[in-house]
Amino acid sequence: MKFGRDPRIAQIIILSIFSWIGLNYLEFRVTTIQIIAAILTSVVLEILFTYAKTKKIVAPYSAIITGLSTGLLLRADSIVPFVLTIFVAITSKHFLKYKGSHIFNPSNIGIVVISFAFPITVATAPLQWGFFWALLFIIATAGTYMVYKVKRFSTIVSFLGMFFLAGIVRMIIWDKTFTSIFNEFMWGGLLIFTFFMITDPKTSPKSVKGQMLFGVLIAILGQAMIQMQIHGALFVSLFIICLARILFKIWQERIKVKTREHLAT
């Protein structure tokens, strides 16, 4: 893929800008060293695993994205959780595969595993983005461009639409205030999750119907888990839906095989 046409280049630039803004203006509870450690660990592991399999050294664009995403979405007091998250992320990418493609978004599975392993010391980006409308607009605009590049509009529209509707249902049934539901949309991390994580071409459906179902299920399960106060609810939701998607594919294939065998007898 040519440099200028590779959407990962634009994604790296966008995530780097967000990281710079967060560190210098929004006072993110993450350090430059933690972000650098995440990126370097990701790049080194990606190069090592890729070389071990192909004997080639390729540009680690995806690894840089994984490192930047982790820096934006994970919070911890030391470097160790970031390194461990990246280790889980890159290892899963290379070893948890189905028909040549990784099953889970690398950053997402890394965050889920480490958040559950260290629930007291690790958090998933608290509300540090605030009500910076200009920044949220920039994230949404940049995210829309990325979605255009990877052709996943149906995913974000279905996800955000259902996430809003499910939030209204929570407001009605559990007597939540509109402000509390509205605040969930003001979390910059939600936009990063929406535009840069659930739209991963390798781990999301290609068809429009598949994308819509994918987005709807993540939103419903995510809101249910938020209501249950599950740690890292949206990340867990994406993890579960990605796993369910692959299990469903395996089940479908087994049904097809059994059908063919039955017809052949």
NUKOLNU-290790 format. One record per residue (C-alpha): x, y, z; residue in three letters; chain; residue number from 1. Coordinates in steps of 0.02 Angstrom, whole numbers, padded with zeros to 5 digits. Example, Ala and Ser with C-alpha at 12.3 -4.5 7.8 and 13.67 -1.06 7.14 Angstrom:
# NUKOLNU-290790
x: 00615&y: -00225&z: 00390&res: Ala&chain: A&n: 1
x: 00684&y: -00053&z: 00357&res: Ser&chain: A&n: 2
***
This chain:
# NUKOLNU-290790
x: 00000&y: 00000&z: 00000&res: Met&chain: A&n: 1
x: 00072&y: 00168&z: -00049&res: Lys&chain: A&n: 2
x: 00121&y: 00290&z: 00087&res: Phe&chain: A&n: 3
x: 00001&y: 00426&z: 00032&res: Gly&chain: A&n: 4
x: -00146&y: 00307&z: 00019&res: Arg&chain: A&n: 5
x: -00120&y: 00214&z: 00182&res: Asp&chain: A&n: 6
x: -00255&y: 00277&z: 00303&res: Pro&chain: A&n: 7
x: -00145&y: 00225&z: 00449&res: Arg&chain: A&n: 8
x: -00028&y: 00372&z: 00413&res: Ile&chain: A&n: 9
x: -00170&y: 00496&z: 00437&res: Ala&chain: A&n: 10
x: -00226&y: 00401&z: 00592&res: Gln&chain: A&n: 11
x: -00052&y: 00414&z: 00669&res: Ile&chain: A&n: 12
x: -00048&y: 00601&z: 00636&res: Ile&chain: A&n: 13
x: -00222&y: 00627&z: 00709&res: Ile&chain: A&n: 14
x: -00190&y: 00524&z: 00866&res: Leu&chain: A&n: 15
x: -00021&y: 00609&z: 00891&res: Ser&chain: A&n: 16
x: -00106&y: 00779&z: 00887&res: Ile&chain: A&n: 17
x: -00237&y: 00722&z: 01013&res: Phe&chain: A&n: 18
x: -00099&y: 00656&z: 01126&res: Ser&chain: A&n: 19
x: -00005&y: 00821&z: 01116&res: Trp&chain: A&n: 20
x: -00161&y: 00921&z: 01156&res: Ile&chain: A&n: 21
x: -00202&y: 00807&z: 01301&res: Gly&chain: A&n: 22
x: -00029&y: 00819&z: 01376&res: Leu&chain: A&n: 23
x: -00007&y: 01006&z: 01354&res: Asn&chain: A&n: 24
x: -00181&y: 01080&z: 01374&res: Tyr&chain: A&n: 25
x: -00300&y: 00955&z: 01454&res: Leu&chain: A&n: 26
x: -00180&y: 00892&z: 01587&res: Glu&chain: A&n: 27
x: -00211&y: 00709&z: 01551&res: Phe&chain: A&n: 28
x: -00159&y: 00596&z: 01694&res: Arg&chain: A&n: 29
x: -00033&y: 00512&z: 01582&res: Val&chain: A&n: 30
x: 00150&y: 00556&z: 01555&res: Thr&chain: A&n: 31
x: 00251&y: 00577&z: 01397&res: Thr&chain: A&n: 32
x: 00362&y: 00434&z: 01456&res: Ile&chain: A&n: 33
x: 00212&y: 00318&z: 01472&res: Gln&chain: A&n: 34
x: 00155&y: 00357&z: 01296&res: Ile&chain: A&n: 35
x: 00330&y: 00336&z: 01225&res: Ile&chain: A&n: 36
x: 00350&y: 00171&z: 01319&res: Ala&chain: A&n: 37
x: 00185&y: 00109&z: 01246&res: Ala&chain: A&n: 38
x: 00236&y: 00157&z: 01069&res: Ile&chain: A&n: 39
x: 00413&y: 00086&z: 01081&res: Leu&chain: A&n: 40
x: 00353&y: -00077&z: 01158&res: Thr&chain: A&n: 41
x: 00221&y: -00094&z: 01024&res: Ser&chain: A&n: 42
x: 00343&y: -00059&z: 00881&res: Val&chain: A&n: 43
x: 00477&y: -00177&z: 00947&res: Val&chain: A&n: 44
x: 00356&y: -00321&z: 00974&res: Leu&chain: A&n: 45
x: 00274&y: -00294&z: 00805&res: Glu&chain: A&n: 46
x: 00441&y: -00297&z: 00715&res: Ile&chain: A&n: 47
x: 00501&y: -00451&z: 00811&res: Leu&chain: A&n: 48
x: 00341&y: -00552&z: 00783&res: Phe&chain: A&n: 49
x: 00328&y: -00502&z: 00600&res: Thr&chain: A&n: 50
x: 00510&y: -00542&z: 00564&res: Tyr&chain: A&n: 51
x: 00497&y: -00710&z: 00653&res: Ala&chain: A&n: 52
x: 00354&y: -00760&z: 00536&res: Lys&chain: A&n: 53
x: 00403&y: -00678&z: 00372&res: Thr&chain: A&n: 54
x: 00589&y: -00637&z: 00388&res: Lys&chain: A&n: 55
x: 00543&y: -00462&z: 00333&res: Lys&chain: A&n: 56
x: 00542&y: -00295&z: 00422&res: Ile&chain: A&n: 57
x: 00388&y: -00193&z: 00380&res: Val&chain: A&n: 58
x: 00338&y: -00018&z: 00430&res: Ala&chain: A&n: 59
x: 00251&y: -00037&z: 00601&res: Pro&chain: A&n: 60
x: 00111&y: 00086&z: 00568&res: Tyr&chain: A&n: 61
x: -00021&y: -00018&z: 00656&res: Ser&chain: A&n: 62
x: 00093&y: -00040&z: 00806&res: Ala&chain: A&n: 63
x: 00115&y: 00148&z: 00823&res: Ile&chain: A&n: 64
x: -00074&y: 00168&z: 00817&res: Ile&chain: A&n: 65
x: -00093&y: 00037&z: 00954&res: Thr&chain: A&n: 66
x: 00034&y: 00129&z: 01062&res: Gly&chain: A&n: 67
x: -00048&y: 00299&z: 01037&res: Leu&chain: A&n: 68
x: -00223&y: 00230&z: 01067&res: Ser&chain: A&n: 69
x: -00167&y: 00149&z: 01228&res: Thr&chain: A&n: 70
x: -00090&y: 00312&z: 01285&res: Gly&chain: A&n: 71
x: -00252&y: 00405&z: 01252&res: Leu&chain: A&n: 72
x: -00368&y: 00280&z: 01335&res: Leu&chain: A&n: 73
x: -00271&y: 00200&z: 01479&res: Leu&chain: A&n: 74
x: -00227&y: 00279&z: 01646&res: Arg&chain: A&n: 75
x: -00104&y: 00210&z: 01775&res: Ala&chain: A&n: 76
x: 00027&y: 00274&z: 01895&res: Asp&chain: A&n: 77
x: 00174&y: 00183&z: 01818&res: Ser&chain: A&n: 78
x: 00242&y: 00126&z: 01650&res: Ile&chain: A&n: 79
x: 00216&y: -00060&z: 01686&res: Val&chain: A&n: 80
x: 00027&y: -00068&z: 01647&res: Pro&chain: A&n: 81
x: 00058&y: 00019&z: 01480&res: Phe&chain: A&n: 82
x: 00194&y: -00106&z: 01433&res: Val&chain: A&n: 83
x: 00086&y: -00253&z: 01487&res: Leu&chain: A&n: 84
x: -00064&y: -00186&z: 01391&res: Thr&chain: A&n: 85
x: 00041&y: -00172&z: 01234&res: Ile&chain: A&n: 86
x: 00111&y: -00347&z: 01260&res: Phe&chain: A&n: 87
x: -00066&y: -00419&z: 01268&res: Val&chain: A&n: 88
x: -00119&y: -00312&z: 01119&res: Ala&chain: A&n: 89
x: 00021&y: -00360&z: 01000&res: Ile&chain: A&n: 90
x: 00027&y: -00541&z: 01056&res: Thr&chain: A&n: 91
x: -00159&y: -00561&z: 01027&res: Ser&chain: A&n: 92
x: -00142&y: -00482&z: 00857&res: Lys&chain: A&n: 93
x: -00016&y: -00612&z: 00801&res: His&chain: A&n: 94
x: -00079&y: -00767&z: 00889&res: Phe&chain: A&n: 95
x: -00268&y: -00748&z: 00912&res: Leu&chain: A&n: 96
x: -00322&y: -00758&z: 00730&res: Lys&chain: A&n: 97
x: -00463&y: -00825&z: 00625&res: Tyr&chain: A&n: 98
x: -00430&y: -00855&z: 00441&res: Lys&chain: A&n: 99
x: -00277&y: -00745&z: 00441&res: Gly&chain: A&n: 100
x: -00353&y: -00594&z: 00529&res: Ser&chain: A&n: 101
x: -00341&y: -00549&z: 00712&res: His&chain: A&n: 102
x: -00502&y: -00571&z: 00810&res: Ile&chain: A&n: 103
x: -00491&y: -00422&z: 00927&res: Phe&chain: A&n: 104
x: -00441&y: -00242&z: 00907&res: Asn&chain: A&n: 105
x: -00266&y: -00247&z: 00985&res: Pro&chain: A&n: 106
x: -00282&y: -00093&z: 01095&res: Ser&chain: A&n: 107
x: -00454&y: -00146&z: 01154&res: Asn&chain: A&n: 108
x: -00409&y: -00321&z: 01211&res: Ile&chain: A&n: 109
x: -00252&y: -00255&z: 01294&res: Gly&chain: A&n: 110
x: -00350&y: -00126&z: 01392&res: Ile&chain: A&n: 111
x: -00485&y: -00251&z: 01441&res: Val&chain: A&n: 112
x: -00363&y: -00383&z: 01505&res: Val&chain: A&n: 113
x: -00253&y: -00263&z: 01603&res: Ile&chain: A&n: 114
x: -00401&y: -00165&z: 01673&res: Ser&chain: A&n: 115
x: -00474&y: -00325&z: 01744&res: Phe&chain: A&n: 116
x: -00304&y: -00387&z: 01803&res: Ala&chain: A&n: 117
x: -00269&y: -00225&z: 01896&res: Phe&chain: A&n: 118
x: -00440&y: -00146&z: 01931&res: Pro&chain: A&n: 119
x: -00378&y: -00036&z: 02074&res: Ile&chain: A&n: 120
x: -00224&y: 00040&z: 01993&res: Thr&chain: A&n: 121
x: -00279&y: 00046&z: 01811&res: Val&chain: A&n: 122
x: -00420&y: 00151&z: 01738&res: Ala&chain: A&n: 123
x: -00488&y: 00182&z: 01564&res: Thr&chain: A&n: 124
x: -00466&y: 00368&z: 01535&res: Ala&chain: A&n: 125
x: -00574&y: 00460&z: 01662&res: Pro&chain: A&n: 126
x: -00672&y: 00613&z: 01608&res: Leu&chain: A&n: 127
x: -00521&y: 00723&z: 01576&res: Gln&chain: A&n: 128
x: -00580&y: 00786&z: 01407&res: Trp&chain: A&n: 129
x: -00709&y: 00903&z: 01482&res: Gly&chain: A&n: 130
x: -00828&y: 01010&z: 01382&res: Phe&chain: A&n: 131
x: -00702&y: 01070&z: 01253&res: Phe&chain: A&n: 132
x: -00821&y: 01086&z: 01108&res: Trp&chain: A&n: 133
x: -00684&y: 01134&z: 00985&res: Ala&chain: A&n: 134
x: -00582&y: 00980&z: 01029&res: Leu&chain: A&n: 135
x: -00733&y: 00865&z: 01020&res: Leu&chain: A&n: 136
x: -00775&y: 00940&z: 00851&res: Phe&chain: A&n: 137
x: -00597&y: 00910&z: 00791&res: Ile&chain: A&n: 138
x: -00603&y: 00729&z: 00851&res: Ile&chain: A&n: 139
x: -00770&y: 00700&z: 00765&res: Ala&chain: A&n: 140
x: -00710&y: 00782&z: 00603&res: Thr&chain: A&n: 141
x: -00546&y: 00688&z: 00600&res: Ala&chain: A&n: 142
x: -00637&y: 00529&z: 00646&res: Gly&chain: A&n: 143
x: -00761&y: 00553&z: 00505&res: Thr&chain: A&n: 144
x: -00617&y: 00569&z: 00383&res: Tyr&chain: A&n: 145
x: -00543&y: 00406&z: 00448&res: Met&chain: A&n: 146
x: -00710&y: 00317&z: 00436&res: Val&chain: A&n: 147
x: -00725&y: 00378&z: 00256&res: Tyr&chain: A&n: 148
x: -00555&y: 00301&z: 00219&res: Lys&chain: A&n: 149
x: -00599&y: 00131&z: 00292&res: Val&chain: A&n: 150
x: -00783&y: 00132&z: 00235&res: Lys&chain: A&n: 151
x: -00864&y: 00106&z: 00406&res: Arg&chain: A&n: 152
x: -00998&y: 00244&z: 00412&res: Phe&chain: A&n: 153
x: -01136&y: 00119&z: 00449&res: Ser&chain: A&n: 154
x: -01042&y: 00061&z: 00603&res: Thr&chain: A&n: 155
x: -01027&y: 00231&z: 00686&res: Ile&chain: A&n: 156
x: -01202&y: 00289&z: 00638&res: Val&chain: A&n: 157
x: -01283&y: 00131&z: 00709&res: Ser&chain: A&n: 158
x: -01173&y: 00133&z: 00863&res: Phe&chain: A&n: 159
x: -01198&y: 00316&z: 00909&res: Leu&chain: A&n: 160
x: -01383&y: 00310&z: 00868&res: Gly&chain: A&n: 161
x: -01416&y: 00156&z: 00974&res: Met&chain: A&n: 162
x: -01300&y: 00218&z: 01112&res: Phe&chain: A&n: 163
x: -01407&y: 00374&z: 01124&res: Phe&chain: A&n: 164
x: -01571&y: 00279&z: 01120&res: Leu&chain: A&n: 165
x: -01511&y: 00153&z: 01249&res: Ala&chain: A&n: 166
x: -01457&y: 00300&z: 01357&res: Gly&chain: A&n: 167
x: -01632&y: 00373&z: 01347&res: Ile&chain: A&n: 168
x: -01704&y: 00204&z: 01398&res: Val&chain: A&n: 169
x: -01587&y: 00204&z: 01549&res: Arg&chain: A&n: 170
x: -01646&y: 00379&z: 01590&res: Met&chain: A&n: 171
x: -01829&y: 00326&z: 01587&res: Ile&chain: A&n: 172
x: -01815&y: 00158&z: 01674&res: Ile&chain: A&n: 173
x: -01682&y: 00195&z: 01803&res: Trp&chain: A&n: 174
x: -01723&y: 00378&z: 01831&res: Asp&chain: A&n: 175
x: -01559&y: 00444&z: 01764&res: Lys&chain: A&n: 176
x: -01546&y: 00629&z: 01726&res: Thr&chain: A&n: 177
x: -01526&y: 00690&z: 01549&res: Phe&chain: A&n: 178
x: -01366&y: 00777&z: 01603&res: Thr&chain: A&n: 179
x: -01287&y: 00612&z: 01655&res: Ser&chain: A&n: 180
x: -01331&y: 00534&z: 01487&res: Ile&chain: A&n: 181
x: -01272&y: 00689&z: 01394&res: Phe&chain: A&n: 182
x: -01106&y: 00687&z: 01487&res: Asn&chain: A&n: 183
x: -01070&y: 00514&z: 01417&res: Glu&chain: A&n: 184
x: -01065&y: 00592&z: 01244&res: Phe&chain: A&n: 185
x: -00947&y: 00729&z: 01302&res: Met&chain: A&n: 186
x: -00810&y: 00604&z: 01342&res: Trp&chain: A&n: 187
x: -00677&y: 00620&z: 01210&res: Gly&chain: A&n: 188
x: -00632&y: 00439&z: 01242&res: Gly&chain: A&n: 189
x: -00802&y: 00389&z: 01175&res: Leu&chain: A&n: 190
x: -00763&y: 00473&z: 01010&res: Leu&chain: A&n: 191
x: -00591&y: 00392&z: 01003&res: Ile&chain: A&n: 192
x: -00675&y: 00225&z: 01038&res: Phe&chain: A&n: 193
x: -00808&y: 00258&z: 00906&res: Thr&chain: A&n: 194
x: -00705&y: 00326&z: 00763&res: Phe&chain: A&n: 195
x: -00540&y: 00237&z: 00788&res: Phe&chain: A&n: 196
x: -00576&y: 00072&z: 00877&res: Met&chain: A&n: 197
x: -00742&y: -00007&z: 00828&res: Ile&chain: A&n: 198
x: -00708&y: 00040&z: 00646&res: Thr&chain: A&n: 199
x: -00550&y: -00066&z: 00637&res: Asp&chain: A&n: 200
x: -00563&y: -00146&z: 00463&res: Pro&chain: A&n: 201
x: -00484&y: -00309&z: 00522&res: Lys&chain: A&n: 202
x: -00606&y: -00338&z: 00666&res: Thr&chain: A&n: 203
x: -00770&y: -00264&z: 00602&res: Ser&chain: A&n: 204
x: -00892&y: -00324&z: 00467&res: Pro&chain: A&n: 205
x: -00877&y: -00267&z: 00287&res: Lys&chain: A&n: 206
x: -01060&y: -00272&z: 00236&res: Ser&chain: A&n: 207
x: -01176&y: -00128&z: 00279&res: Val&chain: A&n: 208
x: -01299&y: -00243&z: 00369&res: Lys&chain: A&n: 209
x: -01157&y: -00323&z: 00465&res: Gly&chain: A&n: 210
x: -01087&y: -00153&z: 00515&res: Gln&chain: A&n: 211
x: -01256&y: -00093&z: 00575&res: Met&chain: A&n: 212
x: -01286&y: -00248&z: 00681&res: Leu&chain: A&n: 213
x: -01109&y: -00237&z: 00748&res: Phe&chain: A&n: 214
x: -01132&y: -00056&z: 00803&res: Gly&chain: A&n: 215
x: -01304&y: -00086&z: 00878&res: Val&chain: A&n: 216
x: -01248&y: -00235&z: 00982&res: Leu&chain: A&n: 217
x: -01095&y: -00146&z: 01050&res: Ile&chain: A&n: 218
x: -01202&y: 00004&z: 01099&res: Ala&chain: A&n: 219
x: -01338&y: -00098&z: 01186&res: Ile&chain: A&n: 220
x: -01215&y: -00208&z: 01280&res: Leu&chain: A&n: 221
x: -01107&y: -00058&z: 01321&res: Gly&chain: A&n: 222
x: -01251&y: 00042&z: 01396&res: Gln&chain: A&n: 223
x: -01307&y: -00111&z: 01495&res: Ala&chain: A&n: 224
x: -01133&y: -00130&z: 01567&res: Met&chain: A&n: 225
x: -01121&y: 00056&z: 01606&res: Ile&chain: A&n: 226
x: -01284&y: 00038&z: 01703&res: Gln&chain: A&n: 227
x: -01208&y: -00110&z: 01797&res: Met&chain: A&n: 228
x: -01053&y: -00004&z: 01830&res: Gln&chain: A&n: 229
x: -00936&y: -00130&z: 01749&res: Ile&chain: A&n: 230
x: -00758&y: -00068&z: 01737&res: His&chain: A&n: 231
x: -00717&y: -00014&z: 01558&res: Gly&chain: A&n: 232
x: -00893&y: -00054&z: 01499&res: Ala&chain: A&n: 233
x: -00875&y: -00003&z: 01317&res: Leu&chain: A&n: 234
x: -00709&y: -00091&z: 01295&res: Phe&chain: A&n: 235
x: -00780&y: -00250&z: 01371&res: Val&chain: A&n: 236
x: -00931&y: -00235&z: 01258&res: Ser&chain: A&n: 237
x: -00823&y: -00226&z: 01102&res: Leu&chain: A&n: 238
x: -00719&y: -00373&z: 01162&res: Phe&chain: A&n: 239
x: -00875&y: -00481&z: 01189&res: Ile&chain: A&n: 240
x: -00956&y: -00435&z: 01023&res: Ile&chain: A&n: 241
x: -00794&y: -00469&z: 00926&res: Cys&chain: A&n: 242
x: -00781&y: -00640&z: 01010&res: Leu&chain: A&n: 243
x: -00965&y: -00677&z: 00978&res: Ala&chain: A&n: 244
x: -00945&y: -00627&z: 00795&res: Arg&chain: A&n: 245
x: -00806&y: -00754&z: 00768&res: Ile&chain: A&n: 246
x: -00897&y: -00891&z: 00864&res: Leu&chain: A&n: 247
x: -01051&y: -00860&z: 00757&res: Phe&chain: A&n: 248
x: -00945&y: -00876&z: 00599&res: Lys&chain: A&n: 249
x: -00872&y: -01040&z: 00660&res: Ile&chain: A&n: 250
x: -01046&y: -01104&z: 00700&res: Trp&chain: A&n: 251
x: -01109&y: -01054&z: 00528&res: Gln&chain: A&n: 252
x: -00966&y: -01145&z: 00443&res: Glu&chain: A&n: 253
x: -00999&y: -01303&z: 00543&res: Arg&chain: A&n: 254
x: -01182&y: -01297&z: 00494&res: Ile&chain: A&n: 255
x: -01131&y: -01280&z: 00311&res: Lys&chain: A&n: 256
x: -01012&y: -01427&z: 00324&res: Val&chain: A&n: 257
x: -01144&y: -01537&z: 00406&res: Lys&chain: A&n: 258
x: -01271&y: -01486&z: 00274&res: Thr&chain: A&n: 259
x: -01151&y: -01533&z: 00133&res: Arg&chain: A&n: 260
x: -01112&y: -01698&z: 00216&res: Glu&chain: A&n: 261
x: -01297&y: -01734&z: 00236&res: His&chain: A&n: 262
x: -01332&y: -01693&z: 00054&res: Leu&chain: A&n: 263
x: -01186&y: -01800&z: -00003&res: Ala&chain: A&n: 264
x: -01253&y: -01955&z: 00086&res: Thr&chain: A&n: 265
***
